[in-house]
Amino acid sequence: MAHVKHDWRGAPLSDADRAMLAYAEKITANPSSMTLDDLNGLRAHFSEEQTLDIVVIASLFNFIDRIADGLGVELDSALKQMAASSPDGEALTEVAAPMRAQSKT
């Protein structure tokens, strides 16, 4: 699973999983460039209900992330501790807005 987090393109995934991750990445990184082809890429592998779930979940995470960034929300000490002690939890430390801002400079 860690491979997916760090480089999903190189991970052994199904075509459906690749379509889902490509959609989630694009709607996260460049939402204004989304087209009907992107949605149809999901529909080729998923039912309408599943497609809706993917779009809603990816969008919801982006929405919540932007609110946290806008308010300067940081992880509390308990979550930072859990992230530090979890083998795959290192991504949690990247959630706080200040940490992302530092990595962009």
N, C-alpha and C positions, 0 to 999 in steps of 0.2 A: 504494500500500500504506500510506503514512503516513496517508492519510485514514481508513482502517479502524482504525488504532491510536488515533487521536484522536477519532473520531466514527463508529463503525461504522453507526449508524442512518441517517446521511446519505450513506453510501457506496453506490455502485452495485453491489449484491450480489444474488445469486440468493436465492430464498425459502429454499432449503436452507441457504445460508450464514447467512442471518439467523436461522433456527431454531437452528443450531449456536451462533452467538455469543450469542443470547439465553439458551440453556441454560447455556453456560459462564459468562456473567455472573451468572446467578441462583445457580448452584451455588457460585460464588465469594463473592458478596456476602451471600446469605441461604440457606445450604444447608438449614436446618430448614424452609423453606417449600416445598421441592421436593415435587411431587405426580406422580401417574401421568400427568396431562395434560402435564406438562413432558416426560416421557419419550416420550409418544405424539407430541408435537410433533416430536421427532427422528425417530421411526419413520415419520412421514408423508413424510419426504424421504430417509431412509437405510435400508439393510438392517440386520438385527439385528447383524451383525458390525461394520458401520460405527458404529452407535449405541453399541455396547459400547466401541469405540475412543474415541469422543468422550467418553463418560462417564469412562473410565479415564484418558485423557490430562488432561482438565480436573481431575479429582480428584487425580491425581498431582502436577500443578503446584501445586495448592492445598496439598497435603500437604507438599511440599518447601518451599514458601514459608513455611508455618507453622513448620516446623522451623527454618528460617533466622531467622525473626523471633524465635522462642523462645530461640535461642542468640545473638542479636545479631550474626549473620553480616553482614559487609560485603564488598563487592566488593574484590578485591585491586587493586593499582595498575595492573597490566597490563590487566585488564578495564575499569577506569575509563578508561584511555588509549584503548582500542579504542572504547568507548562515545562518548567525546568526539570522536573522529575519524570516526565513522560517521554518514552523513546520517540514517539511520533508527535509529541506536543509542542515541539519547538516552533511550529507555525503560530501558536497562540501569542507568542511574544511579539510577533510582527503585526498584530491586530491594532495596537494603539497608534493613534494618529501621529504622535511625535516620532515614533520609530519609523513609520513609513516615510514621513517627510525627510528624515535624515538619510534614508537610503536613496532618495530621489536627487539629492544634491551631490 
